Amino acid sequence: MDFTSLKEARQYLVDKYDMKVSDFDDMYVEEFMKLLEFDNLIIKMV
């Protein structure tokens, strides 16, 4: 899962969890993206 922008990541969260965009502020989305990047690193190492 690679997002080029916060907007894309937020939209993904909104779609995935069926929530409103306003439920996700920028900091939350940024943290989510960091976690995804971390997951991707682990997947690549395996």
C-alpha positions as CSV (number, residue, x, y, z in Angstrom):
1,M,0.0,0.0,0.0
2,D,1.8,3.1,-1.1
3,F,0.2,6.5,-0.9
4,T,1.7,9.5,-2.5
5,S,-0.2,12.0,-0.4
6,L,-2.1,12.4,2.8
7,K,-5.2,12.9,0.8
8,E,-4.9,9.5,-0.8
9,A,-4.2,7.8,2.5
10,R,-7.1,9.5,4.2
11,Q,-9.4,8.5,1.3
12,Y,-8.3,4.9,1.7
13,L,-9.1,5.0,5.4
14,V,-12.5,6.5,4.8
15,D,-13.3,3.8,2.2
16,K,-11.9,1.0,4.3
17,Y,-13.5,1.8,7.5
18,D,-16.6,3.5,6.1
19,M,-16.0,6.7,8.1
20,K,-16.2,10.4,7.4
21,V,-13.1,12.3,6.2
22,S,-13.4,14.5,9.2
23,D,-12.8,11.5,11.5
24,F,-9.2,11.4,10.4
25,D,-7.0,14.4,11.1
26,D,-3.6,14.9,9.4
27,M,-1.6,13.6,12.4
28,Y,-3.6,10.4,12.5
29,V,-3.3,9.8,8.8
30,E,0.5,10.5,9.0
31,E,0.9,8.0,11.8
32,F,-1.1,5.5,9.7
33,M,1.2,6.0,6.7
34,K,4.2,5.5,8.9
35,L,2.8,2.2,10.1
36,L,2.1,1.1,6.6
37,E,5.7,2.0,5.5
38,F,7.0,0.0,8.5
39,D,4.8,-3.0,7.4
40,N,6.1,-2.7,3.9
41,L,9.7,-2.8,5.1
42,I,9.0,-6.0,7.0
43,I,7.3,-7.6,4.1
44,K,10.2,-6.7,1.8
45,M,12.7,-8.2,4.3
46,V,10.8,-11.5,4.6
